[in-house]
């Protein structure tokens, strides 16, 4: 299959032609959430980006197995083998069982993802369901000389590993510099080196989540779960590993080291990372307590928000920027996205009702080609959206008679919108934008009453209806085939 897709491979720091290991099959693993709180805008960006990758690969005929995990154990507070388990801490504070916390926030995550029109992954494994496999991988690492046990905990020996391999090849970190700059944390005196990371932690008496192992009753390290589940469901190596830029180090670097130490080969061919959403120049995250949850966005219930924003506005806002660039939150940016999205959806609905002419005054095949070129070039969704708005311009020009479009090109234009706006970018037409559902029939009735008033020369009534609609940001336009309407910002 010669598709000629290009993705930026973080491992090699350049764009590369995508050539799957076993075409037409593609294995893709994406780091999912640690479920101890409500999903926020930062979670949405990673999920949307890799949802588009999933959609894109499927659109071009690949058979994709998409694995996105749920982290429900082992992710400690400071991400470096210290502090409480994030889920266990939340459970203690809420006086609930840890798995109650996991279920509650997993359900919240799924609800938000469905609202954003995310395709479900092929497999969604949980870390706690793969303890046996994680123990087996630790045993392989230890047998190969890259792990050591101390007082019931097992650590990965980064210094020993780096003698024969390259720890830091994904992130660019240098072990010697890490040794100089990594401070010793309380409770980690049993490590040989400050840069070593936990494969298995012995559970303290107060620790709720614990399993038996050859070394102690304890729990697996955070980094281990993804190495284990990726290999279990996708094999080793597999094609694509995705996640946020904040996971590049140490999480993904440690994944590479673990897999190389256990399986004697790199686990992944293409590493893809989306950049962060910032607010006032800082990464939006739970740890910094500067995040806005998706429910708050959908309901407008946050002091930083001027209004509520629909899920598709959020999706449009995220995709109008390139996935590898930072994206700064602001109400102005979200309002602009809301306006742009409505304009796009209104024009797509209009395009489906256009009457063709004998010839086209715009080059529709070239426009479709530009759309394909943009999305194939490292997922350039921002450029793709700009091409879709050229389709909007053409649609509106044909509607008012400034341009014409042939029957074949009109079909091509509508297919372009269907393929790229809906199937690949994952947008959804909403009822009040396409004239469907309750709003459409109601507007039809109102416009029929207004038309009857005009026919009967009752202009006071017809003008009153028009003016009332205008105050609600609904613009009506009288045309030879009847009256059309649009909702404007």
N, C-alpha and C positions, 0 to 999 in steps of 0.2 A: 504494500500500500504506500504509494508516494504522495503523502499529504502535504509535506513541506511545512509542518508546524515548527516554530522556533520558540524555545523557552529559555529564560536566563537560568543557568545552572550555578547556584551559589558555590558549589564545590570547586568549579573551574573558573568562576568569576567572569563568565561570558555567556552570550547567547549561543545556543547550540540547536541544530536540527534535531527534532524529537524522533528517535528511532527506538521503538519498544524492543524489549529483550525477546519477546515471543509473540510477534504480531499474528493476528489482530488483537490479541489479548493484552490488556494493560492493567498493571497493579498499582494502585495509588493509596497511600496511607497518609492521613492528616491527623495531627494532634488535636484532639477534642478538648472539652472543658474539664477543669477540676470542679466538681459540682458541690460547692459549699455556699453558693450565693446566686442571686438572680443574674441571668445573662445581660451583658451590657454592650454598648456600641462597639467596643474593641473586639468582643467575641464575634459580632456580626460581620466585621470586615473579613476575617479569616474564613469564616463559613461561606460567605458570598463569593469570595475570590475562587475558592476551590470547588464550589458548586458550579461556577462558570467553566472551570477546567473540566470537570466531570461532564457537563453538558456539551462542551466543545468537542471533546474526544468522542463522545457517543454520537454526536451529529455527523462527524466524519467517518463513522463506521467502525470505530474500535469497540471491542467488548471489554468494558471497564469493570473491574472489581474494586470498589471504593470502600476502604476501611477507615472509619473515624472512631477513635476510642473514647471511652468515658473513664476519666481518672477518679477512682473512688477510694483509693488508699495510697499511702506512701509519699504524698506531696507535703513535705514539711514546710513550716512557716517561712523560713528564710531561704528556701530552695537549695540549701547547702548542708543537708544532713543535720540540721539543728532545729530546736523548737518542737512544738506539737504538730501532729498531723492536722492539716487545715480542716478536714471534715470532722475528725474527732473533737477538735476544739469547738467547732460550731455546734456539734451534738451536745457537748458538755454545757455550753452556754444556753442552749435551747431546752436542755433536759429531755433530749430525744435519743433514740438509738442512732448510731452513725448511718445505718442503712435507711432510716427514715429521712435523714437529711439528704442522702444520695438520691432517693426516689423523688423527694419533693423538688429538688433543683434540676434533676434530669427531666422531670415532667415540664418544668418551667422553660428549660432550654428547648425542648422539643416543640412546645407551644409557640415560642418566639420564632423558631426556625420555620415552622409551618406558615406562620403569618408572613414571613419574608419570602415565601414560595421556594423554599429549599427542597431539592430532591433528597429523598432519604438515602443514606449510604447503603451499600450492599450488605455490610456487616458493621455492627456497632458493639464491639467487645468491651467488657469491663475488666479493669486490672484485677479486681478481687476474684474474678472467675478464672484466672490463669496463674494461680499461685504455684501449682505443680510444674508448669512449664518454666516459670521463672526460677524455681529452685534448680531445675535441670540445667538451665543456661548458666547459672552461677557455678554449678559443679564443673561444667565444661571450661569456664574461664579459669577456675582454680587449677584444674588438671593441666591446663596449658601454661600455667605459671604466672598468671596476671591478676590473681586475687589472693587475699590472705584473710585469715580469721583471727579476731582478737576479742576475747571475752564474750563470745556469742554473736558478735557482729562480723560481717564480711565486707571488705573494702576492695575496690579496684586499684591496683598499683599502677598509677599513671607514669611514674618515673621508669619502672621496669618495662612497661608497654612501649614507652617512647624510645627505648634503646633499639627496638627492632621495627617500630612503626612510626607514624607521624601523628602524635596527638596535637591537634590545632590546625589540621589541614582544611577544615571547613571554616573555622572562625578566624584563622590567621593568628591565633594566640601562640605564644612561645612558652614552653614549659618552664624554662629557667626564669623568665620574667614573672610567671605566675607564682613560682615558689618564693620569689622575693617580695611579691606584692600581696599574696594571700595571707590574711591574718588567721591565727588559730582561733577557733570558736570554742566556747565553753562546752565541755562534754565530749570533745573530739580528740582527747589526748591519746586515744588508742590508734590513731592513724599513723602510718609511717611518714607520710608526706602531707602537707596541708592541702595539696591539690587532689589527693585521692578522694574518691566518692563512694558512697555506700551502695552495695549490692543487696545487703540484708542487714536489718537493724534489730538487735535484741530489744524486745519490748520491756519497758519499765512497768512496775506493778500497776500503775494507774492507766497504762495504755489499753484502750478498749479493743482495738482491732489487732488481732494476733493469730498466727498460724504456727503449727509445729514445723520444724525444719531440722536438717542434720546438725545445725549449729546452735539453735536456740528456738524458743517460742518467740516469734517476732513478726516482722512484716518486710516486704520488699522495698528496695529503693525506687524513687520516682522514675529515674531514667530507664530502669530495667524493663518496665512494662511495655514500652513502645517497641523496644528491640525484640522482645519475645512475641508480642502479638503481630507485629509486622511480618516476622519470619513465619509464624504459624499459618497465617491466612494468605500470604502473598509469596512465600518462598524467600530464598536468599540467593542472589540479590533480587530486588524488584525494581519497578520503573521509577516511580515518583514518590517522594516524601515531601509533604507540605506542612506549613505552619507559620506562625507569626515570627517576625524578626527577633522578638524577645526570647524565643526558644532556641535560637541558633547556638548560643553559648549560655550555660553549659549543656543544656539538655540534648541537643542534636549532636554536639561534639562527643558527648559521652555515649550516645547511641552508636555512633560509628565505632568508637573504641571497643565497646562491649561486643558488638557483632563481629568485628575483626578478630578479637581475642577468642571468641567462642567458635566461630565458623571459618576463620582464616580467609575471609574475603570481605570487601566493602559491602554493606547491606543494600545500597541504593545507587541507581545510576544518575538520577536527576534530583537535586535538592532545590525546592522552590520556597521562597519566603515572601510573605506580604509585609509591608511596612506598617507602622503604627498609626492609630488615630491619636491626635494630640488635642489638648484643651489648654489654652494659654501657654502653648509651647511645651507642655509636659505630656508624656505618655499617659493616656487614659487607662487606669488600671485599678483593681480593687485594693492592691497593696498601698497605693498612694491616696486612696479614698477620694478620688476626683472623677469617678465614673458616673455615667448616666445609664440607668438600666433601660432595656428595650421597652419594658412596660411603661416606664416613665415617659419615654419618647412618644409612644403610641397614645398616651393619655394626657401629655402636657404637664405632668405632675412632678416638676422639678424647678428649683429657683432659677436655674440657668436657662430655662426654656420660656419663650414668649407664647408658645402655643403647642398643640399636639401635632404630631407628624405621622402620616400614614406609613405603613410598612413599605409600600412601594416607593415612597419618597426617600426613605432611608436607603433602600437598595439602589436607587438612581444616584443619590448623593455619593455613595461609596464607589459605584462603577464609573462615575464621570472623572475619576482620577485614576492614574496608572497604579496598579497594585504595589509596585515597588517604591512609590513615592509616599511621603508622609501626607496625611490628610488632616487638616485642622478643623475642629468643630467650631461652628458659630451659627447663631440663628439666621443670620443673613444668608449663609451658604445653604442652609436647609430650606429656607424660603425660596431661594433661587432654584434649588433642585425641585421643589414642589411645583413651581411655575413651569419649569422646563418639562417635567414629567407629564403634566396635564396637557401641555401643548403637543407633546409627542403622541399621547394616547388619543387626543381629539383628532389629530391629523390622520392617524392610522384608521380610526373609525370612518373618517371622511373618505379616505382612499378606497375603502371597500365599497363605496357607493358612487364613485365617479363613473361618468359615461365616457367611453373611449372615442377617440377621433380617428382620422385616417392615418395620421403620422405623429411621431413624437418630436417635440422641439428640444428635449433634453436627452442626454445619452444615458439611458437607464442601465444597459448592460455594463457600462464603465463604472457606474455608481455601485452596482452589486459587486463587481470585481474589487473595488476599493474597500468595501465592507469586509470581504473575505481576506484581503491582504492585511488589513488592520488587525483583525482578531487572530490571525495566524502569526503575527509579529509580536511574540511575547505577550499575548493577551492585552493588546492595546485597546482596552474598552473605551477610553476617553476619545480616541480617534474614531473608533467605530460609531460612537454616539454622534459625533460631529457629522459623519456621513449619513446617519439616519436622519439628522435634521436637514440635510440637503434634500432628502426624500420628502420631508415635511414641507420645505419651500416649494418643491415641484408640485406636490399635492395641492397646496393652497393656490398656487398660480393656475393650475388646471381648473380648479373649482370656480375661480372668478373669471375664467376665460382668457387669461393672459398667455397661457400655454396650452398645448394639446398633447395627448398621449395616445399611442396606438393600443389596440386591444391586447396584443402580445406583450407590450411593455408595461401595460397596466397590471396584467397578471404577474409579470416579473417583479414589479414594485410591491405588490401585495405579498408575494412570496418572500421578498427581501425583509419586509417588516415581520412576517411570521417567523422566518428562520432566525433572524438576528435579534430582534427586540424581545420576542417571546421565548423561542426554543433555546437560544444560547445565552442571552443576557438574563433571561428568567423573569422579565417583567410580566405583570398581569394587568389586563384591562379591568377597570373597576366599573361598577354599574352606573354610577353617576357621570362617567365620562363617555360611555359608549351608547347611552340611551337604552340600556337594558334594565331588567329588574323593576323596582317600584318607580324610580325616578323617570325612566323613559316613558311609560304609559301616562304618567301624570303630566309630563310636559306636553305630550301629544294632545291630551285633553285640553290643557290651557291654551295651546296654540290653535286648536280647532275653535274654541270659544272666541278667541281673538279674531280669527279669520271670519267667523260668522258675523262678528260685530263690524268688521270692515266692509263686508259685502252689503250689510244692511245700513252702511254709512253711520254707524254708531261709533264715531271716532273717539268720543270721550272714554268709552269702555276699552277700546283697543289700545289707546294711548296709556290708559291707567295700567293695563296689564303689562305693556312694554316697559313702562317706567318702574313698576314694582319688580319685574325681573331684573332690570338693570341694577337696582339697589342690592340685589342678591348676587351680583357679579355674573348674571346670565345674559349674554348678548344674543339677540335674535336678528336674523337677516332674511328679508323677504326676497325670494327668488322665483323664477318662472315655474319651478317644480314644487313650490310650497315654501314654507318657512323653516329654516334651519336654526339651531341654537348651539351655543358653546358656553362652557363655564370658564371664566377668565379670572386671573389673579388681579 
